[in-house]
Amino acid sequence: MPQIQRVWEANLQVYGADKVWKQMNREGIRVARCTVERLMRRMGLEGARRGKAVRTTIPDKSVPCPLDRVNRQFTATRPNQLWVSDFTYVSTWQGWLYVAFVTDVFARRIVGWRVSRNMTTDFVLDALEQALYARQPERSEALIHHSDRGSQYVSIRYTGRLAEVGIEPSVGSRGDSYDNALAETINGLYKTEVIHRRAPWKSREAVELATLEWVAWFNHHRLLEPIGYIPPAEYEANYYRQLAKKRARETGST
């Protein structure tokens, strides 16, 4: 029970029995999943539960949209192959805030984010700029940036910035949540694991600090089922480790 309590608290108190059990096994603590579930129920511990999503997309029909180059296939075989972007809202005592994320699809790693009081192009551009600074994508990587039809993402300034750095824009063609499902998933996890659990929020500063903490935890500690119940940073590190070994073998064979 103390080990369960420790793992649950160390992971922002959002893990249910399945992920607590997975994390304990990663740490070499051998225990049955049913035991973890039973003891968590006895201790009154439970994971975060996702609610219904609310859309923030405001399309601008006067602006031509880029082609949909993803077609709802949110998969990638390497980092910096496909990024997805979206933003969500947060209610505070000082008014509404908006939080944007840029996510690398390969490992589901959040590579850029920003909190703002306004739903402007500058706001989502700031998140993009953080991603560009963090990842330094090469033009040769043929990176695609995918978003919904929100006016901020199809604006001339945003698409112009993508073109400037050699990133191919992509916008969902059918105009529903499935067009940008992975970005919607990141928003949903953020709202469930941070915003709803810690409400009410008093200020922008509190939201920014909590978002910073969550992004760091998400990238380096959160276990994600689609990538084999390991954190995004570890999944990327494994990729680069295997790539280095492959190149070393190729170099040795020549």
C-alpha positions as CSV (number, residue, x, y, z in Angstrom):
1,M,0.0,0.0,0.0
2,P,2.8,2.5,0.7
3,Q,4.3,1.8,-2.7
4,I,0.9,2.3,-4.4
5,Q,0.5,5.6,-2.6
6,R,3.9,6.7,-3.6
7,V,3.5,5.9,-7.3
8,W,0.0,7.5,-7.4
9,E,1.2,10.7,-5.7
10,A,4.5,10.9,-7.8
11,N,2.4,10.9,-11.0
12,L,0.2,13.9,-10.2
13,Q,-2.5,11.7,-8.6
14,V,-3.9,10.9,-12.1
15,Y,-3.0,7.2,-12.6
16,G,-5.7,4.6,-12.3
17,A,-4.9,1.0,-11.3
18,D,-3.6,0.0,-14.7
19,K,-0.9,2.6,-14.9
20,V,0.0,2.4,-11.2
21,W,0.6,-1.4,-11.8
22,K,2.6,-0.7,-15.0
23,Q,4.8,1.8,-13.2
24,M,5.4,-0.5,-10.2
25,N,6.4,-3.3,-12.6
26,R,8.8,-0.9,-14.4
27,E,10.4,-0.3,-11.0
28,G,10.8,-4.0,-10.3
29,I,7.9,-4.3,-7.8
30,R,6.1,-7.5,-8.8
31,V,2.5,-7.4,-7.9
32,A,-0.7,-8.5,-9.6
33,R,-2.9,-5.9,-11.3
34,C,-6.0,-7.1,-9.4
35,T,-4.1,-6.5,-6.1
36,V,-3.3,-3.0,-7.1
37,E,-6.9,-2.4,-8.1
38,R,-8.3,-3.8,-4.9
39,L,-5.9,-1.9,-2.7
40,M,-6.5,1.4,-4.5
41,R,-10.2,0.9,-4.0
42,R,-9.6,0.3,-0.3
43,M,-7.4,3.4,0.0
44,G,-9.8,5.6,-1.8
45,L,-7.4,6.3,-4.7
46,E,-8.6,6.6,-8.3
47,G,-7.4,7.9,-11.6
48,A,-8.5,11.0,-13.5
49,R,-11.6,10.5,-15.6
50,R,-12.0,12.3,-18.9
51,G,-15.0,14.5,-19.6
52,K,-16.7,15.7,-22.8
53,A,-14.5,17.9,-25.0
54,V,-15.6,21.4,-26.1
55,R,-14.6,22.7,-29.4
56,T,-12.8,26.0,-29.7
57,T,-12.3,26.0,-33.5
58,I,-13.5,29.1,-35.3
59,P,-13.0,28.5,-39.1
60,D,-12.3,31.4,-41.4
61,K,-14.0,30.5,-44.7
62,S,-12.5,33.5,-46.5
63,V,-9.0,32.1,-46.2
64,P,-8.0,29.1,-48.4
65,C,-7.0,26.0,-46.4
66,P,-3.9,23.9,-47.1
67,L,-4.5,20.3,-48.2
68,D,-5.2,17.5,-45.7
69,R,-1.9,15.5,-46.0
70,V,-2.7,13.3,-43.0
71,N,-6.2,12.0,-43.7
72,R,-6.7,11.0,-40.0
73,Q,-3.6,8.7,-40.1
74,F,-1.8,10.0,-37.0
75,T,1.3,7.8,-37.2
76,A,5.0,8.6,-37.8
77,T,8.1,6.4,-38.2
78,R,10.5,8.9,-36.8
79,P,10.6,12.2,-34.8
80,N,10.0,15.4,-36.8
81,Q,7.9,13.7,-39.4
82,L,4.5,14.9,-38.3
83,W,3.5,17.6,-35.8
84,V,-0.1,18.3,-34.7
85,S,-1.3,21.5,-33.1
86,D,-4.4,22.7,-31.3
87,F,-5.5,24.8,-28.3
88,T,-8.0,24.5,-25.5
89,Y,-9.5,26.9,-22.9
90,V,-9.2,27.3,-19.2
91,S,-11.6,29.3,-16.9
92,T,-9.9,31.4,-14.2
93,W,-11.0,34.0,-11.7
94,Q,-9.4,36.6,-13.9
95,G,-11.2,35.4,-17.1
96,W,-10.7,32.9,-19.9
97,L,-7.2,31.6,-20.8
98,Y,-6.2,29.6,-23.9
99,V,-3.5,27.0,-23.9
100,A,-1.9,25.8,-27.2
101,F,0.1,22.6,-27.7
102,V,2.4,21.4,-30.5
103,T,2.9,17.6,-30.4
104,D,5.3,15.4,-32.3
105,V,3.3,12.4,-33.3
106,F,6.1,9.8,-33.3
107,A,6.4,9.6,-29.5
108,R,3.4,11.8,-28.6
109,R,5.9,14.3,-27.2
110,I,4.8,17.8,-26.5
111,V,7.4,20.0,-28.2
112,G,5.8,23.5,-27.8
113,W,3.1,25.1,-25.7
114,R,1.8,28.6,-24.8
115,V,-0.8,30.2,-22.5
116,S,-2.6,33.4,-23.6
117,R,-5.5,35.6,-22.7
118,N,-6.5,35.9,-26.4
119,M,-7.2,33.4,-29.2
120,T,-4.8,35.2,-31.7
121,T,-2.4,34.1,-34.4
122,D,0.5,35.4,-32.2
123,F,-0.6,33.0,-29.5
124,V,-0.4,29.9,-31.6
125,L,2.7,31.2,-33.4
126,D,4.5,31.4,-30.0
127,A,3.8,27.7,-29.4
128,L,5.2,26.9,-32.8
129,E,8.3,29.0,-32.3
130,Q,9.0,27.2,-29.0
131,A,8.7,23.9,-30.9
132,L,11.0,25.1,-33.7
133,Y,13.6,26.2,-31.1
134,A,13.4,22.9,-29.2
135,R,13.5,20.6,-32.2
136,Q,15.5,22.5,-34.8
137,P,13.9,20.5,-37.7
138,E,16.0,20.1,-40.9
139,R,14.4,20.9,-44.2
140,S,15.5,17.4,-45.4
141,E,13.2,15.8,-42.7
142,A,10.1,16.7,-44.8
143,L,8.1,17.7,-41.7
144,I,4.3,18.1,-41.9
145,H,2.4,20.3,-39.5
146,H,-1.3,19.4,-39.1
147,S,-4.1,21.4,-37.5
148,D,-7.8,21.9,-37.7
149,R,-9.5,24.7,-39.7
150,G,-9.2,27.3,-36.9
151,S,-8.6,30.8,-38.3
152,Q,-5.3,31.1,-36.3
153,Y,-3.7,28.1,-38.0
154,V,-4.8,29.0,-41.6
155,S,-3.8,32.6,-41.3
156,I,-1.3,34.0,-43.7
157,R,1.2,34.7,-41.0
158,Y,1.1,31.2,-39.6
159,T,1.3,29.4,-42.9
160,G,3.9,31.8,-44.0
161,R,6.1,30.9,-41.0
162,L,5.7,27.2,-41.8
163,A,6.8,27.9,-45.4
164,E,9.7,30.0,-44.2
165,V,11.2,27.0,-42.2
166,G,10.3,24.4,-44.8
167,I,7.4,22.7,-43.0
168,E,4.5,21.4,-45.1
169,P,1.1,22.6,-43.8
170,S,-1.9,20.3,-43.5
171,V,-5.4,21.1,-42.4
172,G,-8.3,18.6,-41.7
173,S,-10.6,18.4,-44.7
174,R,-13.8,17.4,-43.1
175,G,-14.1,19.9,-40.3
176,D,-14.7,17.6,-37.3
177,S,-12.8,16.4,-34.2
178,Y,-11.5,13.3,-35.9
179,D,-9.6,15.5,-38.4
180,N,-7.2,16.4,-35.6
181,A,-7.8,13.5,-33.2
182,L,-4.4,13.2,-31.7
183,A,-4.2,16.9,-30.8
184,E,-7.7,16.6,-29.3
185,T,-6.4,13.7,-27.2
186,I,-3.5,15.8,-25.8
187,N,-6.0,18.6,-24.9
188,G,-8.3,16.1,-23.2
189,L,-5.5,14.6,-21.1
190,Y,-4.4,18.1,-20.1
191,K,-7.9,19.1,-19.1
192,T,-8.5,15.9,-17.2
193,E,-5.1,15.6,-15.4
194,V,-4.5,19.2,-14.6
195,I,-7.3,21.7,-15.2
196,H,-10.3,19.8,-13.9
197,R,-8.5,18.2,-10.9
198,R,-7.0,21.4,-9.6
199,A,-9.8,23.9,-10.2
200,P,-10.7,26.6,-9.4
201,W,-7.8,28.6,-11.0
202,K,-7.1,32.0,-9.7
203,S,-4.6,33.4,-12.2
204,R,-2.7,33.0,-15.5
205,E,0.6,32.5,-13.5
206,A,-0.9,29.5,-11.7
207,V,-2.1,27.9,-15.0
208,E,1.3,28.5,-16.6
209,L,3.2,26.9,-13.7
210,A,0.9,23.9,-13.6
211,T,1.1,23.5,-17.4
212,L,4.9,23.7,-17.2
213,E,4.9,21.0,-14.5
214,W,2.5,18.8,-16.4
215,V,4.4,19.0,-19.8
216,A,7.6,18.0,-18.1
217,W,6.0,15.1,-16.4
218,F,4.1,14.1,-19.5
219,N,7.2,14.0,-21.7
220,H,9.6,12.3,-19.2
221,H,7.4,10.2,-16.9
222,R,3.9,9.6,-18.1
223,L,3.3,6.0,-19.4
224,L,1.5,6.1,-22.8
225,E,-0.2,3.0,-24.0
226,P,0.2,3.7,-27.8
227,I,4.0,3.6,-27.5
228,G,4.2,0.6,-25.2
229,Y,3.6,2.1,-21.8
230,I,6.8,4.1,-21.6
231,P,7.3,7.9,-21.5
232,P,7.7,9.9,-24.8
233,A,11.3,10.9,-24.0
234,E,12.3,7.3,-23.4
235,Y,10.6,6.2,-26.7
236,E,12.5,8.8,-28.6
237,A,15.8,7.9,-26.9
238,N,15.3,4.3,-27.8
239,Y,14.7,5.3,-31.5
240,Y,17.9,7.4,-31.6
241,R,19.9,4.6,-29.8
242,Q,18.8,2.0,-32.4
243,L,19.5,4.5,-35.2
244,A,23.0,5.0,-33.9
245,K,23.6,1.3,-33.7
246,K,22.3,0.8,-37.3
247,R,24.6,3.5,-38.6
248,A,27.6,2.1,-36.7
249,R,26.9,-1.4,-38.3
250,E,26.6,0.2,-41.7
251,T,29.9,2.1,-41.2
252,G,31.7,-1.0,-40.0
253,S,30.5,-3.1,-42.9
254,T,31.9,-0.6,-45.4
